Amino acid sequence: MLFLVFYFILSAVLVFQGLHLAAETTTPLGTLPEEVAQDGPTSRGWGGLLMAYGAFSALIGALGFAYPDLAPARPILFLLGWIFLALFGLWVLFLGRQAEFMGKPTLTDDHGHH
């Protein structure tokens, strides 16, 4: 029974993380400077994938109570959920946001110093 608590928490995290990611491209929260750009189509794709998988996982988990044949799918979906969350985390850390500095540097180096 304790497994089901973590199963549904993971499903909710995936749904809410996907919602946040998909919505931030259209209505940013303003917590990052403008120089840190986010790729819109890719972010919306990740958000949609996380929302869809989290909702699907929660639906199968809930239907497993009424249809016992679906219950063995829960551990597989739980593992896949963790894999999606790990891939998403790696994407956020290494590819999701990249600083794009526009304009000229504020300090000019006329003396050749590094």
N, CA, C and O atoms as a MOPAC input file, in Angstrom:
PM7 MOZYME 1SCF
protein

 N      0.81700 1    -1.19700 1     0.00000 1
 C      0.00000 1     0.00000 1     0.00000 1
 C      0.86200 1     1.26300 1     0.00000 1
 O      0.49900 1     2.27900 1    -0.59300 1
 N      2.01000 1     1.17900 1     0.67700 1
 C      2.90800 1     2.32800 1     0.69300 1
 C      3.42400 1     2.63600 1    -0.71200 1
 O      3.64600 1     3.79700 1    -1.05500 1
 N      3.61400 1     1.59400 1    -1.52100 1
 C      4.04400 1     1.78800 1    -2.90600 1
 C      3.06800 1     2.67900 1    -3.65700 1
 O      3.48700 1     3.52700 1    -4.44400 1
 N      1.77100 1     2.49900 1    -3.42400 1
 C      0.76100 1     3.27400 1    -4.13800 1
 C      0.82900 1     4.75700 1    -3.79000 1
 O      0.54500 1     5.60700 1    -4.63400 1
 N      1.20300 1     5.06900 1    -2.55300 1
 C      1.35400 1     6.47800 1    -2.16900 1
 C      2.44000 1     7.12200 1    -3.02100 1
 O      2.23900 1     8.19800 1    -3.58500 1
 N      3.58300 1     6.46600 1    -3.11200 1
 C      4.68000 1     7.01500 1    -3.91400 1
 C      4.34200 1     7.00000 1    -5.40200 1
 O      4.75600 1     7.89100 1    -6.14400 1
 N      3.60700 1     6.01300 1    -5.83000 1
 C      3.19700 1     5.92100 1    -7.23400 1
 C      2.35200 1     7.13500 1    -7.62400 1
 O      2.61100 1     7.77400 1    -8.64500 1
 N      1.34700 1     7.45000 1    -6.81100 1
 C      0.46800 1     8.57100 1    -7.14300 1
 C      1.15400 1     9.92000 1    -6.91100 1
 O      0.83800 1    10.89700 1    -7.59000 1
 N      2.08100 1     9.98000 1    -5.96700 1
 C      2.84800 1    11.22200 1    -5.79500 1
 C      3.70700 1    11.47600 1    -7.02900 1
 O      3.77500 1    12.60700 1    -7.51000 1
 N      4.36100 1    10.44500 1    -7.54200 1
 C      5.17200 1    10.60400 1    -8.75100 1
 C      4.29800 1    11.03400 1    -9.93000 1
 O      4.69800 1    11.89700 1   -10.71100 1
 N      3.11900 1    10.44400 1   -10.06300 1
 C      2.21500 1    10.84000 1   -11.14400 1
 C      1.83300 1    12.30400 1   -11.02100 1
 O      1.80600 1    13.02200 1   -12.02100 1
 N      1.53900 1    12.75400 1    -9.80900 1
 C      1.17100 1    14.15900 1    -9.59900 1
 C      2.35200 1    15.08100 1    -9.88900 1
 O      2.17300 1    16.14000 1   -10.49000 1
 N      3.55400 1    14.69100 1    -9.47100 1
 C      4.74100 1    15.50800 1    -9.74900 1
 C      4.94500 1    15.65400 1   -11.25000 1
 O      5.24500 1    16.74700 1   -11.73200 1
 N      4.78500 1    14.56900 1   -11.98800 1
 C      4.94500 1    14.63800 1   -13.44200 1
 C      3.90700 1    15.56000 1   -14.07300 1
 O      4.23400 1    16.34700 1   -14.96100 1
 N      2.66900 1    15.46700 1   -13.62500 1
 C      1.61700 1    16.33100 1   -14.17800 1
 C      1.90500 1    17.79000 1   -13.85600 1
 O      1.85000 1    18.64000 1   -14.74500 1
 N      2.20900 1    18.09400 1   -12.60200 1
 C      2.42700 1    19.49000 1   -12.21500 1
 C      3.70000 1    20.06300 1   -12.82200 1
 O      3.73200 1    21.23800 1   -13.18700 1
 N      4.74400 1    19.25900 1   -12.93500 1
 C      5.97000 1    19.73500 1   -13.57000 1
 C      5.72400 1    20.01200 1   -15.05700 1
 O      6.21900 1    20.99500 1   -15.60700 1
 N      4.96400 1    19.14300 1   -15.68600 1
 C      4.61700 1    19.36600 1   -17.08800 1
 C      3.77000 1    20.60500 1   -17.28000 1
 O      3.98000 1    21.36500 1   -18.22600 1
 N      2.81300 1    20.81600 1   -16.38800 1
 C      1.99100 1    22.03400 1   -16.45900 1
 C      2.84400 1    23.27700 1   -16.31000 1
 O      2.68300 1    24.24000 1   -17.06100 1
 N      3.74300 1    23.26000 1   -15.35100 1
 C      4.61700 1    24.41200 1   -15.13200 1
 C      5.49400 1    24.68400 1   -16.34700 1
 O      5.65000 1    25.82800 1   -16.77400 1
 N      6.05600 1    23.62600 1   -16.89100 1
 C      6.95700 1    23.78600 1   -18.02500 1
 C      6.22900 1    24.27200 1   -19.26700 1
 O      6.72400 1    25.15100 1   -19.97200 1
 N      5.06200 1    23.70900 1   -19.53900 1
 C      4.31300 1    24.12000 1   -20.73000 1
 C      3.78600 1    25.54600 1   -20.60700 1
 O      3.74500 1    26.28400 1   -21.59100 1
 N      3.38600 1    25.93000 1   -19.40200 1
 C      2.81000 1    27.26600 1   -19.22700 1
 C      3.87600 1    28.34900 1   -19.13700 1
 O      3.60500 1    29.50300 1   -19.46900 1
 N      5.07500 1    28.00400 1   -18.69800 1
 C      6.10600 1    29.02200 1   -18.51900 1
 C      6.56900 1    29.62600 1   -19.83600 1
 O      7.05000 1    30.75800 1   -19.86600 1
 N      6.42700 1    28.88300 1   -20.91700 1
 C      6.85300 1    29.43400 1   -22.21000 1
 C      5.89100 1    30.51200 1   -22.69300 1
 O      6.30400 1    31.42700 1   -23.40600 1
 N      4.61500 1    30.42200 1   -22.31700 1
 C      3.65100 1    31.43500 1   -22.74900 1
 C      3.48300 1    32.54800 1   -21.72500 1
 O      3.32000 1    33.70800 1   -22.10100 1
 N      3.51700 1    32.21700 1   -20.44600 1
 C      3.39400 1    33.22000 1   -19.38100 1
 C      4.50000 1    32.98700 1   -18.35900 1
 O      4.26400 1    32.32200 1   -17.35000 1
 N      5.70700 1    33.51800 1   -18.59200 1
 C      6.82000 1    33.27000 1   -17.67600 1
 C      6.56300 1    33.87900 1   -16.29700 1
 O      5.87700 1    34.89200 1   -16.16200 1
 N      7.12800 1    33.24100 1   -15.29300 1
 C      6.96600 1    33.71000 1   -13.92500 1
 C      7.87700 1    34.88400 1   -13.60400 1
 O      7.65700 1    35.58200 1   -12.61500 1
 N      8.88600 1    35.11000 1   -14.41400 1
 C      9.79200 1    36.22900 1   -14.20500 1
 C     10.83400 1    35.97500 1   -13.12900 1
 O     11.36800 1    36.92400 1   -12.55600 1
 N     11.13200 1    34.72900 1   -12.84700 1
 C     12.11000 1    34.43000 1   -11.80800 1
 C     13.53400 1    34.37100 1   -12.34600 1
 O     14.48700 1    34.33900 1   -11.56800 1
 N     13.68700 1    34.35500 1   -13.64600 1
 C     15.01700 1    34.30900 1   -14.25200 1
 C     15.26600 1    35.57700 1   -15.05500 1
 O     14.31800 1    36.18800 1   -15.54800 1
 N     16.51400 1    35.98000 1   -15.19400 1
 C     16.80500 1    37.14400 1   -16.02700 1
 C     16.46200 1    36.88700 1   -17.48900 1
 O     16.36200 1    35.73900 1   -17.92300 1
 N     16.28600 1    37.95500 1   -18.23200 1
 C     15.89200 1    37.82900 1   -19.63900 1
 C     16.95600 1    37.13200 1   -20.47800 1
 O     16.64700 1    36.56300 1   -21.52500 1
 N     18.21100 1    37.17400 1   -20.02300 1
 C     19.28800 1    36.56900 1   -20.80200 1
 C     19.19500 1    35.04200 1   -20.82500 1
 O     19.76900 1    34.39700 1   -21.70300 1
 N     18.48700 1    34.47600 1   -19.88000 1
 C     18.36400 1    33.02200 1   -19.82400 1
 C     17.11700 1    32.64400 1   -20.60700 1
 O     15.99900 1    32.71400 1   -20.09700 1
 N     17.32500 1    32.24900 1   -21.83600 1
 C     16.20900 1    31.95800 1   -22.72600 1
 C     15.80200 1    30.50000 1   -22.59700 1
 O     16.61200 1    29.64000 1   -22.25300 1
 N     14.55500 1    30.24300 1   -22.87300 1
 C     14.04500 1    28.87100 1   -22.86000 1
 C     13.48600 1    28.57300 1   -24.23600 1
 O     12.73600 1    29.36800 1   -24.80100 1
 N     13.85700 1    27.42600 1   -24.76600 1
 C     13.39000 1    27.02100 1   -26.08300 1
 C     11.90700 1    26.67700 1   -26.00400 1
 O     11.52600 1    25.69600 1   -25.36600 1
 N     11.07100 1    27.48600 1   -26.65400 1
 C      9.62700 1    27.33600 1   -26.54600 1
 C      9.05800 1    26.00700 1   -27.01500 1
 O      8.41900 1    25.31600 1   -26.22100 1
 N      9.26200 1    25.61700 1   -28.27500 1
 C      8.65900 1    24.36600 1   -28.74700 1
 C      9.15400 1    23.12900 1   -28.00100 1
 O      8.36900 1    22.22300 1   -27.71900 1
 N     10.43600 1    23.08300 1   -27.68200 1
 C     10.96100 1    21.93000 1   -26.95900 1
 C     10.40100 1    21.87800 1   -25.54400 1
 O     10.05300 1    20.80300 1   -25.05600 1
 N     10.31200 1    23.02200 1   -24.88400 1
 C      9.76000 1    23.06200 1   -23.52900 1
 C      8.30000 1    22.66400 1   -23.51300 1
 O      7.86400 1    21.92000 1   -22.63400 1
 N      7.54300 1    23.15300 1   -24.48000 1
 C      6.12600 1    22.75800 1   -24.54900 1
 C      5.99500 1    21.27100 1   -24.83600 1
 O      5.08200 1    20.62200 1   -24.32700 1
 N      6.89800 1    20.72200 1   -25.64500 1
 C      6.87600 1    19.28300 1   -25.91600 1
 C      7.15200 1    18.45900 1   -24.67600 1
 O      6.45600 1    17.48400 1   -24.39600 1
 N      8.19400 1    18.86600 1   -23.92300 1
 C      8.49200 1    18.17300 1   -22.67100 1
 C      7.32000 1    18.30300 1   -21.70400 1
 O      6.94000 1    17.33300 1   -21.04900 1
 N      6.75200 1    19.49900 1   -21.61700 1
 C      5.62400 1    19.70300 1   -20.71800 1
 C      4.44000 1    18.83000 1   -21.08600 1
 O      3.81000 1    18.22800 1   -20.21600 1
 N      4.14000 1    18.76000 1   -22.36100 1
 C      3.03400 1    17.91600 1   -22.81300 1
 C      3.29000 1    16.44300 1   -22.55100 1
 O      2.38700 1    15.70800 1   -22.15300 1
 N      4.53200 1    16.01300 1   -22.77700 1
 C      4.88200 1    14.61600 1   -22.52700 1
 C      4.74900 1    14.27000 1   -21.04900 1
 O      4.18400 1    13.23400 1   -20.69700 1
 N      5.27300 1    15.14200 1   -20.18100 1
 C      5.19400 1    14.87400 1   -18.74800 1
 C      3.74900 1    14.89300 1   -18.25400 1
 O      3.36100 1    14.05100 1   -17.44400 1
 N      2.95700 1    15.84100 1   -18.73400 1
 C      1.54200 1    15.89200 1   -18.32800 1
 C      0.79800 1    14.65500 1   -18.79400 1
 O      0.05400 1    14.04900 1   -18.02200 1
 N      0.99100 1    14.27700 1   -20.04300 1
 C      0.27100 1    13.12500 1   -20.59600 1
 C      0.67300 1    11.83900 1   -19.88600 1
 O     -0.18300 1    11.02000 1   -19.55000 1
 N      1.97400 1    11.65900 1   -19.65500 1
 C      2.40400 1    10.43000 1   -18.99700 1
 C      1.94000 1    10.39300 1   -17.54600 1
 O      1.49800 1     9.34800 1   -17.07000 1
 N      2.03200 1    11.50100 1   -16.84400 1
 C      1.57900 1    11.53300 1   -15.45500 1
 C      0.09100 1    11.25000 1   -15.33600 1
 O     -0.33300 1    10.51100 1   -14.44700 1
 N     -0.71100 1    11.83700 1   -16.23400 1
 C     -2.16000 1    11.59200 1   -16.21100 1
 C     -2.46800 1    10.14200 1   -16.57700 1
 O     -3.32300 1     9.51100 1   -15.95600 1
 N     -1.77100 1     9.61300 1   -17.58500 1
 C     -1.97300 1     8.21500 1   -17.97900 1
 C     -1.61500 1     7.27500 1   -16.83200 1
 O     -2.34400 1     6.32600 1   -16.54600 1
 N     -0.49500 1     7.54400 1   -16.18400 1
 C     -0.05300 1     6.72300 1   -15.07300 1
 C     -1.05300 1     6.75600 1   -13.92000 1
 O     -1.36300 1     5.71800 1   -13.33500 1
 N     -1.55100 1     7.93200 1   -13.59600 1
 C     -2.54600 1     8.04700 1   -12.52000 1
 C     -3.84200 1     7.33300 1   -12.89700 1
 O     -4.46300 1     6.69000 1   -12.05100 1
 N     -4.25200 1     7.44100 1   -14.15800 1
 C     -5.47000 1     6.77900 1   -14.60500 1
 C     -5.34100 1     5.26100 1   -14.51600 1
 O     -6.24200 1     4.59100 1   -14.01200 1
 N     -4.23500 1     4.72100 1   -15.00000 1
 C     -4.02200 1     3.27300 1   -14.92500 1
 C     -3.93000 1     2.83000 1   -13.46400 1
 O     -4.43300 1     1.76600 1   -13.10200 1
 N     -3.28700 1     3.64700 1   -12.62900 1
 C     -3.18600 1     3.31800 1   -11.21500 1
 C     -4.54600 1     3.28100 1   -10.54100 1
 O     -4.81200 1     2.39700 1    -9.72700 1
 N     -5.40700 1     4.23200 1   -10.87200 1
 C     -6.74800 1     4.25300 1   -10.28400 1
 C     -7.61400 1     3.12500 1   -10.83800 1
 O     -8.37500 1     2.49900 1   -10.10000 1
 N     -7.49400 1     2.87200 1   -12.12900 1
 C     -8.28000 1     1.78300 1   -12.71400 1
 C     -7.83100 1     0.41500 1   -12.19700 1
 O     -8.59100 1    -0.55100 1   -12.26000 1
 N     -6.60900 1     0.33100 1   -11.68900 1
 C     -6.11500 1    -0.91900 1   -11.12900 1
 C     -6.90100 1    -1.37200 1    -9.91200 1
 O     -6.88800 1    -2.55500 1    -9.57000 1
 N     -7.58500 1    -0.44300 1    -9.25300 1
 C     -8.42800 1    -0.82400 1    -8.11900 1
 C     -9.69700 1    -1.53400 1    -8.59100 1
 O    -10.16500 1    -2.47000 1    -7.94300 1
 N    -10.24200 1    -1.09500 1    -9.70200 1
 C    -11.46700 1    -1.70100 1   -10.22100 1
 C    -11.18200 1    -2.91800 1   -11.08600 1
 O    -11.95600 1    -3.87600 1   -11.09500 1
 N    -10.07800 1    -2.88200 1   -11.80900 1
 C     -9.70900 1    -3.97700 1   -12.70400 1
 C     -8.36300 1    -4.54600 1   -12.25900 1
 O     -7.32000 1    -4.00100 1   -12.62100 1
 N     -8.36500 1    -5.61300 1   -11.49400 1
 C     -7.10300 1    -6.15300 1   -10.95100 1
 C     -6.08500 1    -6.56600 1   -12.01300 1
 O     -4.90100 1    -6.69600 1   -11.70500 1
 N     -6.51800 1    -6.77400 1   -13.24500 1
 C     -5.57100 1    -7.13200 1   -14.30800 1
 C     -4.61100 1    -5.98200 1   -14.62900 1
 O     -3.52800 1    -6.21800 1   -15.16300 1
 N     -4.99300 1    -4.74900 1   -14.31100 1
 C     -4.13100 1    -3.59400 1   -14.57800 1
 C     -3.12000 1    -3.34700 1   -13.46700 1
 O     -2.15600 1    -2.60800 1   -13.66800 1
 N     -3.32000 1    -3.94700 1   -12.30600 1
 C     -2.43700 1    -3.71000 1   -11.16300 1
 C     -0.97500 1    -4.08300 1   -11.44000 1
 O     -0.08800 1    -3.36200 1   -10.98300 1
 N     -0.67800 1    -5.16900 1   -12.16200 1
 C      0.73700 1    -5.46900 1   -12.42500 1
 C      1.44700 1    -4.42700 1   -13.29200 1
 O      2.67600 1    -4.41900 1   -13.34800 1
 N      0.71400 1    -3.56400 1   -13.95600 1
 C      1.34700 1    -2.52900 1   -14.78300 1
 C      1.89400 1    -1.37600 1   -13.94100 1
 O      2.71400 1    -0.59500 1   -14.42300 1
 N      1.45200 1    -1.26400 1   -12.70500 1
 C      1.88000 1    -0.13300 1   -11.87100 1
 C      3.38700 1    -0.07000 1   -11.65100 1
 O      3.95700 1     1.00800 1   -11.81600 1
 N      4.07200 1    -1.15900 1   -11.28800 1
 C      5.53400 1    -1.04200 1   -11.10100 1
 C      6.27000 1    -0.63500 1   -12.37300 1
 O      7.24900 1     0.10900 1   -12.31100 1
 N      5.81300 1    -1.11200 1   -13.51200 1
 C      6.44600 1    -0.74100 1   -14.78500 1
 C      6.23900 1     0.74600 1   -15.05900 1
 O      7.17100 1     1.44800 1   -15.45000 1
 N      5.01600 1     1.21700 1   -14.85200 1
 C      4.72700 1     2.63700 1   -15.06000 1
 C      5.48700 1     3.49900 1   -14.05600 1
 O      5.92300 1     4.60000 1   -14.39100 1
 N      5.64700 1     3.00900 1   -12.83400 1
 C      6.41100 1     3.73000 1   -11.82100 1
 C      7.86400 1     3.88200 1   -12.25500 1
 O      8.43500 1     4.96800 1   -12.15000 1
 N      8.46300 1     2.79900 1   -12.74200 1
 C      9.83700 1     2.85000 1   -13.21700 1
 C      9.97000 1     3.78900 1   -14.41700 1
 O     10.90700 1     4.58400 1   -14.48500 1
 N      9.04200 1     3.69900 1   -15.35300 1
 C      9.07300 1     4.60600 1   -16.51300 1
 C      8.90400 1     6.06300 1   -16.08800 1
 O      9.51200 1     6.95800 1   -16.67400 1
 N      8.08600 1     6.29700 1   -15.07800 1
 C      7.91900 1     7.65500 1   -14.55800 1
 C      9.21800 1     8.21700 1   -14.00600 1
 O      9.54800 1     9.38000 1   -14.24000 1
 N      9.95700 1     7.38500 1   -13.27100 1
 C     11.25200 1     7.82400 1   -12.75800 1
 C     12.24000 1     8.07500 1   -13.89500 1
 O     13.04300 1     9.00500 1   -13.83100 1
 N     12.17800 1     7.24900 1   -14.92600 1
 C     13.06600 1     7.44700 1   -16.07700 1
 C     12.73800 1     8.76500 1   -16.77300 1
 O     13.64300 1     9.52500 1   -17.11900 1
 N     11.44300 1     9.04200 1   -16.97900 1
 C     11.04300 1    10.32000 1   -17.58300 1
 C     11.50000 1    11.48900 1   -16.72500 1
 O     11.99600 1    12.48800 1   -17.24600 1
 N     11.33500 1    11.37000 1   -15.40800 1
 C     11.73500 1    12.44800 1   -14.51400 1
 C     13.24600 1    12.65900 1   -14.54500 1
 O     13.70900 1    13.80000 1   -14.50800 1
 N     14.02300 1    11.57300 1   -14.61300 1
 C     15.47700 1    11.69400 1   -14.68700 1
 C     15.91900 1    12.31900 1   -16.00900 1
 O     16.79300 1    13.18500 1   -16.02300 1
 N     15.32100 1    11.88600 1   -17.11400 1
 C     15.65900 1    12.47500 1   -18.41400 1
 C     15.29100 1    13.94700 1   -18.45900 1
 O     16.03300 1    14.76600 1   -19.00200 1
 N     14.14700 1    14.27700 1   -17.88800 1
 C     13.73400 1    15.67900 1   -17.83000 1
 C     14.71800 1    16.48700 1   -16.99300 1
 O     15.08300 1    17.60100 1   -17.37000 1
 N     15.15000 1    15.94000 1   -15.86400 1
 C     16.12100 1    16.63600 1   -15.02700 1
 C     17.43500 1    16.87200 1   -15.75500 1
 O     18.01600 1    17.95200 1   -15.65000 1
 N     17.90700 1    15.87600 1   -16.48900 1
 C     19.13500 1    16.04700 1   -17.27000 1
 C     18.94600 1    17.09200 1   -18.36200 1
 O     19.84900 1    17.88200 1   -18.63800 1
 N     17.77300 1    17.09300 1   -18.97800 1
 C     17.49800 1    18.09100 1   -20.01200 1
 C     17.49900 1    19.48800 1   -19.41400 1
 O     18.05600 1    20.41500 1   -20.00200 1
 N     16.87800 1    19.64800 1   -18.24900 1
 C     16.83600 1    20.96400 1   -17.60900 1
 C     18.24300 1    21.42600 1   -17.25500 1
 O     18.58700 1    22.58600 1   -17.48100 1
 N     19.05500 1    20.53800 1   -16.70700 1
 C     20.39100 1    20.93200 1   -16.27700 1
 C     21.32500 1    21.27000 1   -17.42300 1
 O     22.11900 1    22.20600 1   -17.32700 1
 N     21.23400 1    20.51200 1   -18.50900 1
 C     22.25000 1    20.66000 1   -19.54800 1
 C     21.75600 1    21.28100 1   -20.85400 1
 O     22.56100 1    21.84200 1   -21.59700 1
 N     20.46100 1    21.19900 1   -21.15600 1
 C     20.00000 1    21.68900 1   -22.44900 1
 C     18.83000 1    22.66700 1   -22.37900 1
 O     18.63300 1    23.45600 1   -23.30300 1
 N     18.07000 1    22.62700 1   -21.32200 1
 C     16.81000 1    23.36800 1   -21.26100 1
 C     16.93900 1    24.87600 1   -21.31600 1
 O     16.22700 1    25.53600 1   -22.07300 1
 N     17.82200 1    25.41500 1   -20.53700 1
 C     18.00300 1    26.87100 1   -20.49800 1
 C     19.46100 1    27.18300 1   -20.80900 1
 O     20.37700 1    26.59600 1   -20.23300 1
 N     19.64900 1    28.10200 1   -21.71500 1
 C     21.00100 1    28.48800 1   -22.06200 1
 C     21.07500 1    30.00100 1   -22.07100 1
 O     20.19200 1    30.68100 1   -22.59400 1
 N     22.12400 1    30.50600 1   -21.49400 1
 C     22.29400 1    31.95800 1   -21.44300 1
 C     22.66900 1    32.47100 1   -22.81800 1
 O     23.60000 1    31.97200 1   -23.45000 1
 N     21.94200 1    33.46500 1   -23.26900 1
 C     22.23400 1    34.11700 1   -24.54400 1
 C     22.46200 1    35.58700 1   -24.24700 1
 O     21.51100 1    36.35100 1   -24.08400 1
 N     23.72400 1    35.97800 1   -24.17800 1
 C     24.05100 1    37.35500 1   -23.85800 1
 C     24.04400 1    38.16700 1   -25.13900 1
 O     24.79700 1    37.89800 1   -26.07500 1
 N     23.19100 1    39.15000 1   -25.15700 1
 C     23.02800 1    39.96500 1   -26.35200 1
 C     23.62500 1    41.34200 1   -26.08000 1
 O     23.64900 1    41.81500 1   -24.94300 1
 N     24.09600 1    41.96000 1   -27.12400 1
 C     24.66400 1    43.28700 1   -26.96600 1
 C     26.16700 1    43.22900 1   -26.77900 1
 O     26.80700 1    42.20400 1   -27.01800 1
 N     26.70900 1    44.34500 1   -26.34900 1
 C     28.15500 1    44.45400 1   -26.18100 1
 C     28.51500 1    44.30400 1   -24.70700 1
 O     27.69100 1    44.56400 1   -23.83100 1
 N     29.75300 1    43.88300 1   -24.43800 1
 C     30.18000 1    43.82100 1   -23.04300 1
 C     30.20700 1    45.21500 1   -22.43200 1
 O     30.43800 1    46.19800 1   -23.13500 1
 N     29.97600 1    45.30200 1   -21.14700 1
 C     29.93000 1    46.60800 1   -20.49600 1
 C     31.31800 1    47.15900 1   -20.21900 1
 O     31.47900 1    48.37300 1   -20.08900 1
 N     32.31900 1    46.30200 1   -20.12500 1
 C     33.67000 1    46.74200 1   -19.83500 1
 C     34.53200 1    46.49900 1   -21.06500 1
 O     34.64000 1    45.36900 1   -21.54300 1
 N     35.13300 1    47.54600 1   -21.56700 1
 C     36.01700 1    47.38100 1   -22.72400 1
 C     37.44300 1    47.22000 1   -22.22500 1
 O     37.84800 1    47.83000 1   -21.23500 1
 N     38.18100 1    46.40300 1   -22.91900 1
 C     39.56600 1    46.12200 1   -22.53100 1
 C     40.48600 1    46.77900 1   -23.54800 1
 O     40.74300 1    46.23100 1   -24.62000 1
 N     40.98300 1    47.97100 1   -23.19400 1
 C     41.86000 1    48.69700 1   -24.11800 1
 C     43.34300 1    48.37000 1   -23.90500 1
 O     44.18200 1    48.72100 1   -24.73400 1
 N     43.66100 1    47.70100 1   -22.79700 1
 C     45.06900 1    47.50200 1   -22.46100 1
 C     45.55200 1    46.07900 1   -22.73500 1
 O     46.71600 1    45.77400 1   -22.47400 1
 N     44.72300 1    45.23000 1   -23.23400 1
 C     45.14800 1    43.87600 1   -23.55700 1
 C     45.22100 1    42.95600 1   -22.34000 1
 O     45.83700 1    41.89300 1   -22.41200 1
 N     44.61400 1    43.34000 1   -21.24600 1
 C     44.61600 1    42.47000 1   -20.06000 1
 C     43.53200 1    41.42200 1   -20.20300 1
 O     42.53500 1    41.61500 1   -20.90000 1
 N     43.74800 1    40.32500 1   -19.53400 1
 C     42.75400 1    39.24500 1   -19.59900 1
 C     41.91600 1    39.22800 1   -18.37800 1
 O     41.02400 1    38.38900 1   -18.25200 1

